[in-house]
Amino acid sequence: MIFPIHLRQGAVVPASQPAPPGPRRRAVIAAIPLASAVVLAGCTSPPPADARVLRFFTSHQAAVVQDATARIAPGPQEDPGEGPGAREADVTGYIDTMLGALQGPAPMIFAGGPWSNRHTSGPDLMDRFVPLDPVAAIAWRKRLAGWQQQYTKGIEALDKLAGGDFTKATASHQDKILAGQSVSTFTALLFEHTIEGLYAAPEYGGNRGLVGWKDISFPGDIQPRGYTSDEVERSDGPDPVDDTGIVADVLKFLGAV
């Protein structure tokens, strides 16, 4: 599973406050996987939270997470000027799959590989998850139990701060709640998993329709063909943040947290 990007508590700035001049929020989010040197190894909108098959969340919990992650990574539904965000990538599906990863015949922790069928007619070996050895299973069970507890309590806190139902709060109120100190630990965890759900391999439940990869011009895995010698020497494609100055802003941000 993708290693999370750890943030200091309280690092989230309320989106409801006037923003200083600079790159759009989604542009910065899209730059983070590139600027931090983390290589993450259709349909334009996911089904409603109450229509998907859930592994861990209740339908209400899924709806809260969907709204919260959409405030962190807004898409066109939140801002017509934005590209695909958390809703379009089905980040909630990624988080729910992760929290329920040990359910079912095969734990959905490590995708099998070494290739998918995204660029070939062969089988999707990425979809054949690797069984965990006993020690790894114990470690992941403990890790997931901690996250499950954080999500259960965190969603309850968001609802309470919203007066009973976070999904019924206005967007500006949701931003204010998520930026509050009392939920800063949960918001930081939610931010980490939102980034993962946007840019991880789709076999883990997010990056629906590869919208995250397409948004940042990441070619994704192209096995079993691999790269030609010429492709290794040249760029994989246009760098979406090459001349925007966002990389410098993100590096400065990462240094601050």
C-alpha positions in Angstrom: 0.0 0.0 0.0 1.2 3.5 -0.7 3.2 5.1 2.2 1.3 8.0 3.7 2.5 11.6 3.6 2.8 12.5 7.3 1.7 16.0 8.3 2.1 17.9 11.5 -1.1 18.4 13.5 -2.8 21.7 12.8 -1.2 22.2 9.4 -4.5 22.6 7.6 -5.6 26.2 6.8 -9.3 27.0 6.8 -10.4 27.1 3.2 -13.1 29.6 4.2 -10.6 32.3 5.0 -9.4 34.6 2.2 -6.6 32.8 0.4 -3.4 34.7 -0.4 -2.3 35.0 -4.0 -0.8 31.8 -5.3 -1.6 28.4 -6.9 -5.0 26.9 -6.7 -5.5 24.4 -3.9 -6.0 21.4 -6.3 -2.9 22.5 -8.2 -0.8 22.2 -5.1 -2.4 18.9 -4.2 -1.6 17.5 -7.7 2.0 18.6 -7.3 2.7 17.0 -3.9 3.3 13.4 -5.3 5.8 14.8 -7.7 7.5 17.4 -5.5 7.9 14.9 -2.6 9.5 12.4 -5.0 7.0 9.7 -4.2 6.3 7.5 -7.2 2.9 5.9 -7.1 3.2 2.8 -8.5 -14.3 6.0 -17.8 -16.4 7.2 -15.3 -16.0 10.8 -14.2 -18.0 10.5 -11.0 -18.3 7.7 -8.5 -21.6 6.2 -7.4 -23.4 7.8 -4.4 -22.0 6.7 -1.1 -25.2 4.9 -0.2 -25.1 2.9 -3.5 -21.6 1.4 -3.3 -20.8 -1.9 -1.7 -19.1 -0.9 1.6 -16.5 -3.0 3.4 -16.2 -0.9 6.6 -18.2 2.3 6.6 -21.9 2.7 7.1 -23.7 4.6 4.3 -23.7 7.7 6.5 -20.0 7.4 7.4 -19.2 7.0 3.7 -21.2 10.1 2.9 -19.4 12.2 5.5 -16.0 11.0 4.3 -17.0 11.7 0.7 -17.9 15.3 1.6 -14.8 15.8 3.8 -12.4 14.5 1.2 -14.0 16.6 -1.5 -13.3 19.7 0.6 -9.6 18.6 0.8 -9.4 17.8 -2.9 -12.2 19.7 -4.6 -13.4 18.7 -8.0 -15.8 20.3 -10.5 -18.8 19.7 -8.3 -17.2 21.9 -5.6 -15.6 24.4 -8.1 -16.4 24.4 -11.8 -12.8 25.6 -12.5 -11.2 22.5 -10.9 -10.2 19.2 -12.5 -11.1 15.8 -11.1 -11.0 15.6 -7.3 -11.8 13.2 -4.5 -15.4 12.5 -5.6 -14.3 11.7 -9.2 -11.4 9.5 -8.1 -13.7 7.7 -5.5 -11.3 8.4 -2.7 -14.0 7.2 -0.3 -14.0 3.8 -2.0 -10.2 3.7 -1.5 -10.4 4.5 2.2 -13.3 2.0 2.8 -11.4 -0.7 0.9 -8.3 0.0 3.0 -10.1 -0.1 6.3 -11.7 -3.4 5.4 -8.6 -4.7 3.7 -8.4 -7.8 5.8 -12.0 -8.9 5.0 -12.5 -11.5 2.3 -10.4 -14.3 1.0 -7.3 -12.3 0.2 -6.1 -9.2 2.2 -6.1 -6.2 -0.1 -2.8 -4.8 1.2 -0.1 -5.6 -1.5 -1.2 -5.8 -5.1 0.4 -8.8 -6.9 1.9 -7.4 -10.1 4.3 -7.1 -11.7 1.9 -5.7 -14.3 -1.8 -4.8 -14.9 -3.8 -5.1 -18.1 -4.1 -1.3 -18.5 -2.0 -1.4 -21.7 -2.4 -5.0 -22.8 -5.1 -7.6 -23.2 -3.5 -9.9 -20.7 -4.6 -10.6 -17.1 -4.5 -7.9 -14.4 -1.9 -9.4 -12.1 -2.1 -6.2 -10.0 -5.6 -7.4 -9.0 -4.2 -10.6 -7.5 -3.3 -9.5 -4.0 -0.4 -11.2 -2.2 -1.2 -13.2 1.0 0.4 -11.8 4.2 2.7 -13.8 6.3 1.6 -14.2 10.0 3.8 -11.4 11.3 2.7 -8.9 8.6 -0.9 -9.9 9.2 -0.6 -9.1 12.9 1.1 -5.7 12.1 -1.6 -4.7 9.5 -4.4 -5.9 11.8 -3.1 -3.5 14.5 -2.5 -0.7 12.1 -6.0 -1.0 10.5 -7.7 -1.3 13.9 -6.1 2.1 14.9 -7.3 3.7 11.6 -10.8 2.3 12.0 -11.1 3.8 15.5 -9.8 7.1 14.2 -12.3 7.2 11.4 -15.2 6.2 13.7 -14.4 8.8 16.3 -13.4 11.4 13.7 -16.7 11.1 11.7 -18.6 11.4 15.0 -16.7 14.6 15.8 -17.4 16.1 12.4 -21.1 15.4 12.8 -21.1 16.9 16.3 -19.3 20.0 15.2 -21.8 20.4 12.3 -24.8 20.2 14.6 -25.6 16.6 13.9 -24.8 15.9 10.2 -21.7 17.0 8.5 -23.1 16.4 5.1 -25.8 19.0 5.7 -23.4 21.8 6.5 -22.5 24.4 4.0 -19.2 24.1 2.2 -17.7 27.0 4.1 -18.8 25.5 7.4 -17.3 22.1 6.4 -14.0 23.9 5.7 -14.1 25.6 9.1 -14.8 22.3 10.9 -12.0 20.5 9.1 -9.6 23.3 9.9 -10.5 23.2 13.6 -7.8 22.3 16.2 -10.1 19.7 17.8 -10.1 17.5 14.7 -6.7 18.4 13.4 -5.3 14.9 13.9 -8.2 13.3 12.0 -8.0 15.9 9.2 -4.3 15.2 8.8 -5.0 11.4 8.5 -7.8 12.2 6.0 -5.5 14.4 4.0 -2.9 11.5 3.7 -5.5 9.0 2.6 -7.1 11.5 0.2 -3.8 11.9 -1.6 -3.3 8.2 -1.7 -6.8 7.6 -3.1 -6.2 10.2 -5.8 -2.9 8.8 -7.1 -2.6 5.2 -6.0 -3.0 2.3 -8.5 -6.8 1.8 -9.0 -6.7 -1.8 -7.8 -6.6 -0.3 -4.3 -10.1 1.2 -4.8 -9.3 4.8 -5.7 -8.0 6.7 -8.8 -11.3 5.8 -10.5 -10.9 5.8 -14.3 -7.3 6.8 -13.7 -8.5 10.4 -13.3 -5.7 11.2 -10.8 -3.0 10.0 -13.1 -4.5 11.7 -16.1 -4.8 15.0 -14.1 -1.1 15.1 -13.5 -0.1 13.5 -16.8 1.4 10.5 -15.1 1.6 7.6 -17.6 1.1 4.9 -15.0 2.4 1.4 -15.3 2.8 0.2 -18.9 4.1 -3.3 -18.2 4.8 -5.8 -19.6 6.0 -3.7 -22.6 8.2 -1.6 -20.3 10.2 1.4 -21.6 12.3 1.5 -24.7 15.9 2.8 -24.4 14.8 6.0 -26.1 12.0 6.5 -23.6 14.4 6.0 -20.7 16.6 8.8 -22.1 13.7 11.2 -22.7 11.0 12.5 -20.5 8.0 10.4 -19.8 5.8 13.3 -20.9 5.0 16.9 -20.1 5.6 17.8 -16.5 2.3 19.4 -15.4 4.1 21.6 -12.9 7.3 22.2 -14.8 7.0 25.9 -15.4 4.3 26.9 -12.9 6.3 27.5 -9.8 4.1 25.2 -7.8 6.9 22.8 -7.1 8.8 25.5 -5.2 5.7 26.4 -3.3 5.0 22.7 -2.4 8.6 22.1 -1.3 8.4 25.2 0.9 5.2 23.8 2.3 6.6 20.4 3.0 9.6 22.0 4.7 7.2 23.8 7.0 5.4 20.7 8.1 
